[in-house]
Amino acid sequence: MQPLAINHFSIVNSLGAGSGAITGALRARRSGLAACDFETVVLDTWIGQVAGLDEFRVRSDLGAYDCRNNRLAQLGLELDGYAAAVMAAREKYGAGRIGVFMGTSTSGILQTELAYRRRDPHTGTLPADYRYAETQNTFSLADFVQRYLGLTGPALVVSSACSSSAKVFGHAARMMAAGVCDAAVVGGVDSLCLTTLYGFNSLGLTSRAPCRPYDVDRDGISIGEGAGFALLEKTSAQPAAGAMLLLGVGDSCDAYHMSTPHPEGMGAKLAMQHALDAAGLAPTDIDYINLHGTATKANDASEDKAVYELFGAATPSSSTKGSTGHLLGAAGITEAIIAMLAIEQGLLPGGMHTQNIDPALHGNYLLENRDARVQRVLSNSFGFGGSNCSLVLGAGG
């Protein structure tokens, strides 16, 4: 594929708000996970919660869209000068030539959960101020972002579970290659709600401690929330030295099982190989792999097998979910941005909370931070139903 410039990005999650805060937390090896105290949830698990969202409100002219998910979206749009960068692109290309491609899995489900508490006790009718289309509806996120930024180009939302906000990069790249738009706002937002916390707990997938990817005693995920956005634009045939680039996108769908990955890592390996092929790179060209690494027994074993078969045991890798929690539909964009920060900062982040690497796993999993020159990174996002996506990101020059 033709490389695309990533000219601006923003990020917020339980580690902090803004790329500076995230980098600082990663360097200090500070986790954003804490014992669950969200809403009325009574579960023995840990979560990654963004502070202050209960008091935060969306812009007054978009009040109908007010919900935890869109509050988190607006917070992300206001960070790191991101909205201003999009405004500059809007002036350059026109509002109708910038696409909006978002990923989410929860959308505004919490708003519906809260509305159900206020149903009429006699009729069961939901409260009159509940707005499904602007809150829980999956498209609400793209609609809100597009309106907030004053854009009128193509807009869509991908909801493929944990690969959602990685897959948006591929959608944007294809739309730009087809000439439908000249630039793209890509990103993802997922917020805490009762449905995901109790749902993943019912599947036996939540850990009672901070999640420990690749640990011999790993026992499940820690659910988090967060938002991330990137601005994609076309670049010249010879990008400037140091320019941040989307080099390759690889998709696959093995459809092995609704909630269990293929035991041989078939779909994961295909996605990684497709991403390398799209970038015109070999496995040895990758300096670091940000693993999907959810800390469940099956996922880590499956991904490790795929990574080892393709890359061997040399390429450094880690999962940053021990720091942020699993952000579900926002995991892809979050970890893509962490990959970009790794390139910018020369930082390979060691996995948090992992103490003893499972001896059955063979990858080069980092337990401590490492300073190194990082030119190209592979970031993995693998969703339920075998919906997989890998991204290759790199610096020009």
TORGU-446056 format. One record per residue (C-alpha): residue number from 1; residue in three letters; x, y, z. Coordinates in steps of 0.5 Angstrom, whole numbers, plus 500, padded with zeros to 3 digits. Layout:
# residues N
<rec NUM "ALA" <X Y Z>>,
...
This chain:
# residues 397
<rec 1 "MET" <500 500 500>>,
<rec 2 "GLN" <502 507 499>>,
<rec 3 "PRO" <504 510 506>>,
<rec 4 "LEU" <500 515 509>>,
<rec 5 "ALA" <503 521 514>>,
<rec 6 "ILE" <500 521 521>>,
<rec 7 "ASN" <501 528 522>>,
<rec 8 "HIS" <497 529 529>>,
<rec 9 "PHE" <495 524 534>>,
<rec 10 "SER" <492 525 541>>,
<rec 11 "ILE" <490 520 547>>,
<rec 12 "VAL" <487 519 554>>,
<rec 13 "ASN" <486 513 558>>,
<rec 14 "SER" <487 511 566>>,
<rec 15 "LEU" <495 513 565>>,
<rec 16 "GLY" <493 520 564>>,
<rec 17 "ALA" <491 525 559>>,
<rec 18 "GLY" <495 527 553>>,
<rec 19 "SER" <501 523 550>>,
<rec 20 "GLY" <506 527 555>>,
<rec 21 "ALA" <502 524 561>>,
<rec 22 "ILE" <502 517 557>>,
<rec 23 "THR" <510 517 556>>,
<rec 24 "GLY" <511 519 563>>,
<rec 25 "ALA" <507 514 566>>,
<rec 26 "LEU" <510 508 561>>,
<rec 27 "ARG" <517 511 563>>,
<rec 28 "ALA" <516 511 570>>,
<rec 29 "ARG" <512 504 570>>,
<rec 30 "ARG" <506 506 573>>,
<rec 31 "SER" <500 503 572>>,
<rec 32 "GLY" <493 506 571>>,
<rec 33 "LEU" <489 500 574>>,
<rec 34 "ALA" <486 500 581>>,
<rec 35 "ALA" <481 495 584>>,
<rec 36 "CYS" <474 496 581>>,
<rec 37 "ASP" <469 502 584>>,
<rec 38 "PHE" <465 503 578>>,
<rec 39 "GLU" <458 505 579>>,
<rec 40 "THR" <454 500 583>>,
<rec 41 "VAL" <459 494 580>>,
<rec 42 "VAL" <460 489 585>>,
<rec 43 "LEU" <466 485 582>>,
<rec 44 "ASP" <473 482 585>>,
<rec 45 "THR" <476 485 579>>,
<rec 46 "TRP" <481 491 577>>,
<rec 47 "ILE" <479 496 572>>,
<rec 48 "GLY" <483 502 568>>,
<rec 49 "GLN" <478 508 569>>,
<rec 50 "VAL" <479 515 567>>,
<rec 51 "ALA" <478 520 572>>,
<rec 52 "GLY" <473 526 572>>,
<rec 53 "LEU" <468 524 567>>,
<rec 54 "ASP" <462 524 571>>,
<rec 55 "GLU" <463 531 572>>,
<rec 56 "PHE" <465 533 565>>,
<rec 57 "ARG" <459 535 559>>,
<rec 58 "VAL" <460 535 552>>,
<rec 59 "ARG" <459 542 548>>,
<rec 60 "SER" <453 545 549>>,
<rec 61 "ASP" <450 545 542>>,
<rec 62 "LEU" <451 537 542>>,
<rec 63 "GLY" <448 536 549>>,
<rec 64 "ALA" <443 531 546>>,
<rec 65 "TYR" <450 527 545>>,
<rec 66 "ASP" <452 527 552>>,
<rec 67 "CYS" <454 520 555>>,
<rec 68 "ARG" <460 517 558>>,
<rec 69 "ASN" <463 515 551>>,
<rec 70 "ASN" <462 522 548>>,
<rec 71 "ARG" <465 525 554>>,
<rec 72 "LEU" <471 521 553>>,
<rec 73 "ALA" <471 522 546>>,
<rec 74 "GLN" <471 530 547>>,
<rec 75 "LEU" <476 530 552>>,
<rec 76 "GLY" <481 526 547>>,
<rec 77 "LEU" <479 531 541>>,
<rec 78 "GLU" <481 537 546>>,
<rec 79 "LEU" <488 534 548>>,
<rec 80 "ASP" <495 535 544>>,
<rec 81 "GLY" <492 540 539>>,
<rec 82 "TYR" <489 535 536>>,
<rec 83 "ALA" <482 539 534>>,
<rec 84 "ALA" <486 545 532>>,
<rec 85 "ALA" <490 540 527>>,
<rec 86 "VAL" <484 538 524>>,
<rec 87 "MET" <481 545 523>>,
<rec 88 "ALA" <488 546 519>>,
<rec 89 "ALA" <486 540 515>>,
<rec 90 "ARG" <479 542 514>>,
<rec 91 "GLU" <482 549 511>>,
<rec 92 "LYS" <486 545 507>>,
<rec 93 "TYR" <482 540 504>>,
<rec 94 "GLY" <475 542 505>>,
<rec 95 "ALA" <470 539 510>>,
<rec 96 "GLY" <467 534 505>>,
<rec 97 "ARG" <474 531 504>>,
<rec 98 "ILE" <476 529 511>>,
<rec 99 "GLY" <473 522 513>>,
<rec 100 "VAL" <471 520 520>>,
<rec 101 "PHE" <473 513 521>>,
<rec 102 "MET" <471 511 528>>,
<rec 103 "GLY" <472 504 532>>,
<rec 104 "THR" <468 502 539>>,
<rec 105 "SER" <464 496 542>>,
<rec 106 "THR" <461 499 548>>,
<rec 107 "SER" <459 506 545>>,
<rec 108 "GLY" <454 509 550>>,
<rec 109 "ILE" <451 503 553>>,
<rec 110 "LEU" <452 506 560>>,
<rec 111 "GLN" <447 511 558>>,
<rec 112 "THR" <442 506 557>>,
<rec 113 "GLU" <443 502 563>>,
<rec 114 "LEU" <442 509 567>>,
<rec 115 "ALA" <436 510 563>>,
<rec 116 "TYR" <433 503 565>>,
<rec 117 "ARG" <434 505 573>>,
<rec 118 "ARG" <429 511 571>>,
<rec 119 "ARG" <424 507 568>>,
<rec 120 "ASP" <416 508 569>>,
<rec 121 "PRO" <415 503 575>>,
<rec 122 "HIS" <408 502 572>>,
<rec 123 "THR" <409 502 565>>,
<rec 124 "GLY" <416 500 564>>,
<rec 125 "THR" <417 506 559>>,
<rec 126 "LEU" <424 509 559>>,
<rec 127 "PRO" <425 517 561>>,
<rec 128 "ALA" <423 522 556>>,
<rec 129 "ASP" <430 525 556>>,
<rec 130 "TYR" <433 518 554>>,
<rec 131 "ARG" <436 519 547>>,
<rec 132 "TYR" <438 512 544>>,
<rec 133 "ALA" <440 515 537>>,
<rec 134 "GLU" <445 520 540>>,
<rec 135 "THR" <448 515 545>>,
<rec 136 "GLN" <448 508 545>>,
<rec 137 "ASN" <447 507 537>>,
<rec 138 "THR" <454 505 535>>,
<rec 139 "PHE" <454 511 530>>,
<rec 140 "SER" <453 516 535>>,
<rec 141 "LEU" <461 516 536>>,
<rec 142 "ALA" <462 518 529>>,
<rec 143 "ASP" <456 523 528>>,
<rec 144 "PHE" <459 526 535>>,
<rec 145 "VAL" <466 527 532>>,
<rec 146 "GLN" <464 529 525>>,
<rec 147 "ARG" <459 534 528>>,
<rec 148 "TYR" <464 537 534>>,
<rec 149 "LEU" <470 538 528>>,
<rec 150 "GLY" <465 541 523>>,
<rec 151 "LEU" <466 535 518>>,
<rec 152 "THR" <462 533 512>>,
<rec 153 "GLY" <465 527 509>>,
<rec 154 "PRO" <464 520 509>>,
<rec 155 "ALA" <463 517 516>>,
<rec 156 "LEU" <463 510 519>>,
<rec 157 "VAL" <464 506 525>>,
<rec 158 "VAL" <467 499 526>>,
<rec 159 "SER" <465 495 531>>,
<rec 160 "SER" <469 488 531>>,
<rec 161 "ALA" <470 488 538>>,
<rec 162 "CYS" <477 489 540>>,
<rec 163 "SER" <480 490 533>>,
<rec 164 "SER" <475 495 532>>,
<rec 165 "SER" <480 502 532>>,
<rec 166 "ALA" <485 498 529>>,
<rec 167 "LYS" <481 496 523>>,
<rec 168 "VAL" <479 504 522>>,
<rec 169 "PHE" <486 505 519>>,
<rec 170 "GLY" <485 500 513>>,
<rec 171 "HIS" <478 503 512>>,
<rec 172 "ALA" <481 510 512>>,
<rec 173 "ALA" <487 508 507>>,
<rec 174 "ARG" <482 504 502>>,
<rec 175 "MET" <477 510 502>>,
<rec 176 "MET" <483 515 501>>,
<rec 177 "ALA" <486 511 495>>,
<rec 178 "ALA" <480 511 492>>,
<rec 179 "GLY" <480 518 492>>,
<rec 180 "VAL" <473 519 496>>,
<rec 181 "CYS" <477 523 501>>,
<rec 182 "ASP" <484 527 502>>,
<rec 183 "ALA" <485 526 509>>,
<rec 184 "ALA" <482 522 515>>,
<rec 185 "VAL" <480 522 522>>,
<rec 186 "VAL" <481 515 525>>,
<rec 187 "GLY" <480 513 532>>,
<rec 188 "GLY" <476 509 537>>,
<rec 189 "VAL" <473 510 544>>,
<rec 190 "ASP" <470 505 549>>,
<rec 191 "SER" <468 507 556>>,
<rec 192 "LEU" <466 503 562>>,
<rec 193 "CYS" <459 500 563>>,
<rec 194 "LEU" <456 495 567>>,
<rec 195 "THR" <455 490 561>>,
<rec 196 "THR" <462 489 559>>,
<rec 197 "LEU" <464 488 566>>,
<rec 198 "TYR" <459 483 568>>,
<rec 199 "GLY" <459 480 561>>,
<rec 200 "PHE" <466 479 561>>,
<rec 201 "ASN" <466 476 568>>,
<rec 202 "SER" <460 471 566>>,
<rec 203 "LEU" <465 469 561>>,
<rec 204 "GLY" <470 467 566>>,
<rec 205 "LEU" <475 472 563>>,
<rec 206 "THR" <476 478 568>>,
<rec 207 "SER" <482 477 573>>,
<rec 208 "ARG" <481 478 580>>,
<rec 209 "ALA" <488 482 580>>,
<rec 210 "PRO" <491 487 575>>,
<rec 211 "CYS" <492 483 569>>,
<rec 212 "ARG" <499 480 568>>,
<rec 213 "PRO" <500 478 560>>,
<rec 214 "TYR" <504 472 558>>,
<rec 215 "ASP" <505 471 566>>,
<rec 216 "VAL" <505 463 568>>,
<rec 217 "ASP" <499 465 573>>,
<rec 218 "ARG" <495 470 568>>,
<rec 219 "ASP" <488 469 569>>,
<rec 220 "GLY" <484 474 565>>,
<rec 221 "ILE" <483 481 563>>,
<rec 222 "SER" <483 488 567>>,
<rec 223 "ILE" <477 492 563>>,
<rec 224 "GLY" <479 499 562>>,
<rec 225 "GLU" <477 505 558>>,
<rec 226 "GLY" <480 511 553>>,
<rec 227 "ALA" <480 514 547>>,
<rec 228 "GLY" <485 516 541>>,
<rec 229 "PHE" <485 519 535>>,
<rec 230 "ALA" <490 520 529>>,
<rec 231 "LEU" <490 525 523>>,
<rec 232 "LEU" <492 521 516>>,
<rec 233 "GLU" <494 525 510>>,
<rec 234 "LYS" <497 523 504>>,
<rec 235 "THR" <505 524 503>>,
<rec 236 "SER" <510 524 498>>,
<rec 237 "ALA" <514 519 495>>,
<rec 238 "GLN" <519 520 499>>,
<rec 239 "PRO" <517 522 506>>,
<rec 240 "ALA" <521 527 510>>,
<rec 241 "ALA" <526 524 515>>,
<rec 242 "GLY" <522 522 522>>,
<rec 243 "ALA" <515 523 519>>,
<rec 244 "MET" <510 518 522>>,
<rec 245 "LEU" <507 514 517>>,
<rec 246 "LEU" <502 508 517>>,
<rec 247 "LEU" <506 503 513>>,
<rec 248 "GLY" <502 497 512>>,
<rec 249 "VAL" <495 494 515>>,
<rec 250 "GLY" <493 487 515>>,
<rec 251 "ASP" <486 484 516>>,
<rec 252 "SER" <484 477 517>>,
<rec 253 "CYS" <478 473 520>>,
<rec 254 "ASP" <479 466 522>>,
<rec 255 "ALA" <472 465 525>>,
<rec 256 "TYR" <474 459 529>>,
<rec 257 "HIS" <470 461 535>>,
<rec 258 "MET" <466 466 538>>,
<rec 259 "SER" <470 468 544>>,
<rec 260 "THR" <476 463 543>>,
<rec 261 "PRO" <482 465 539>>,
<rec 262 "HIS" <484 459 534>>,
<rec 263 "PRO" <489 455 538>>,
<rec 264 "GLU" <494 455 532>>,
<rec 265 "GLY" <494 463 532>>,
<rec 266 "MET" <492 462 524>>,
<rec 267 "GLY" <488 468 524>>,
<rec 268 "ALA" <493 472 528>>,
<rec 269 "LYS" <499 470 523>>,
<rec 270 "LEU" <495 472 517>>,
<rec 271 "ALA" <494 479 519>>,
<rec 272 "MET" <501 480 521>>,
<rec 273 "GLN" <504 477 515>>,
<rec 274 "HIS" <499 481 511>>,
<rec 275 "ALA" <501 488 514>>,
<rec 276 "LEU" <508 486 513>>,
<rec 277 "ASP" <506 485 505>>,
<rec 278 "ALA" <503 491 505>>,
<rec 279 "ALA" <509 495 508>>,
<rec 280 "GLY" <514 491 503>>,
<rec 281 "LEU" <517 489 509>>,
<rec 282 "ALA" <520 482 512>>,
<rec 283 "PRO" <520 480 520>>,
<rec 284 "THR" <527 482 521>>,
<rec 285 "ASP" <525 489 519>>,
<rec 286 "ILE" <521 490 525>>,
<rec 287 "ASP" <524 493 532>>,
<rec 288 "TYR" <518 492 537>>,
<rec 289 "ILE" <511 488 537>>,
<rec 290 "ASN" <506 491 541>>,
<rec 291 "LEU" <502 485 543>>,
<rec 292 "HIS" <495 484 543>>,
<rec 293 "GLY" <496 480 550>>,
<rec 294 "THR" <490 480 554>>,
<rec 295 "ALA" <493 476 559>>,
<rec 296 "THR" <488 470 558>>,
<rec 297 "LYS" <491 463 558>>,
<rec 298 "ALA" <488 462 551>>,
<rec 299 "ASN" <489 469 547>>,
<rec 300 "ASP" <497 469 550>>,
<rec 301 "ALA" <498 462 548>>,
<rec 302 "SER" <495 463 541>>,
<rec 303 "GLU" <498 470 539>>,
<rec 304 "ASP" <505 467 542>>,
<rec 305 "LYS" <505 461 537>>,
<rec 306 "ALA" <503 466 531>>,
<rec 307 "VAL" <509 471 533>>,
<rec 308 "TYR" <514 466 534>>,
<rec 309 "GLU" <513 462 527>>,
<rec 310 "LEU" <513 469 524>>,
<rec 311 "PHE" <518 473 528>>,
<rec 312 "GLY" <522 467 532>>,
<rec 313 "ALA" <525 469 539>>,
<rec 314 "ALA" <529 475 537>>,
<rec 315 "THR" <524 481 536>>,
<rec 316 "PRO" <522 485 543>>,
<rec 317 "SER" <515 485 544>>,
<rec 318 "SER" <510 486 550>>,
<rec 319 "SER" <503 488 552>>,
<rec 320 "THR" <501 495 555>>,
<rec 321 "LYS" <495 492 557>>,
<rec 322 "GLY" <498 491 564>>,
<rec 323 "SER" <498 499 564>>,
<rec 324 "THR" <492 501 561>>,
<rec 325 "GLY" <487 495 562>>,
<rec 326 "HIS" <484 492 556>>,
<rec 327 "LEU" <480 498 552>>,
<rec 328 "LEU" <476 493 548>>,
<rec 329 "GLY" <474 498 542>>,
<rec 330 "ALA" <479 503 543>>,
<rec 331 "ALA" <485 498 544>>,
<rec 332 "GLY" <487 498 537>>,
<rec 333 "ILE" <488 506 537>>,
<rec 334 "THR" <491 506 544>>,
<rec 335 "GLU" <496 501 542>>,
<rec 336 "ALA" <498 504 535>>,
<rec 337 "ILE" <499 511 539>>,
<rec 338 "ILE" <503 507 544>>,
<rec 339 "ALA" <507 504 538>>,
<rec 340 "MET" <508 511 535>>,
<rec 341 "LEU" <511 514 542>>,
<rec 342 "ALA" <515 508 542>>,
<rec 343 "ILE" <518 510 535>>,
<rec 344 "GLU" <518 518 538>>,
<rec 345 "GLN" <521 517 544>>,
<rec 346 "GLY" <526 511 543>>,
<rec 347 "LEU" <522 507 548>>,
<rec 348 "LEU" <520 499 548>>,
<rec 349 "PRO" <515 499 554>>,
<rec 350 "GLY" <516 493 559>>,
<rec 351 "GLY" <510 489 561>>,
<rec 352 "MET" <507 491 567>>,
<rec 353 "HIS" <505 486 573>>,
<rec 354 "THR" <508 480 569>>,
<rec 355 "GLN" <513 477 574>>,
<rec 356 "ASN" <514 470 571>>,
<rec 357 "ILE" <514 469 564>>,
<rec 358 "ASP" <510 462 562>>,
<rec 359 "PRO" <515 457 560>>,
<rec 360 "ALA" <511 455 555>>,
<rec 361 "LEU" <511 461 551>>,
<rec 362 "HIS" <517 463 546>>,
<rec 363 "GLY" <517 470 544>>,
<rec 364 "ASN" <522 475 547>>,
<rec 365 "TYR" <517 479 552>>,
<rec 366 "LEU" <520 485 555>>,
<rec 367 "LEU" <519 485 563>>,
<rec 368 "GLU" <523 492 564>>,
<rec 369 "ASN" <523 498 559>>,
<rec 370 "ARG" <529 498 554>>,
<rec 371 "ASP" <531 505 551>>,
<rec 372 "ALA" <533 503 543>>,
<rec 373 "ARG" <532 506 537>>,
<rec 374 "VAL" <526 504 534>>,
<rec 375 "GLN" <524 505 527>>,
<rec 376 "ARG" <518 500 525>>,
<rec 377 "VAL" <513 497 530>>,
<rec 378 "LEU" <508 492 529>>,
<rec 379 "SER" <501 493 533>>,
<rec 380 "ASN" <496 487 534>>,
<rec 381 "SER" <489 487 535>>,
<rec 382 "PHE" <485 481 535>>,
<rec 383 "GLY" <477 481 536>>,
<rec 384 "PHE" <472 476 538>>,
<rec 385 "GLY" <470 471 532>>,
<rec 386 "GLY" <477 472 530>>,
<rec 387 "SER" <477 479 527>>,
<rec 388 "ASN" <484 480 527>>,
<rec 389 "CYS" <488 487 525>>,
<rec 390 "SER" <495 488 525>>,
<rec 391 "LEU" <498 495 523>>,
<rec 392 "VAL" <506 497 521>>,
<rec 393 "LEU" <508 504 523>>,
<rec 394 "GLY" <514 507 522>>,
<rec 395 "ALA" <519 513 521>>,
<rec 396 "GLY" <521 516 515>>,
<rec 397 "GLY" <528 517 513>>,
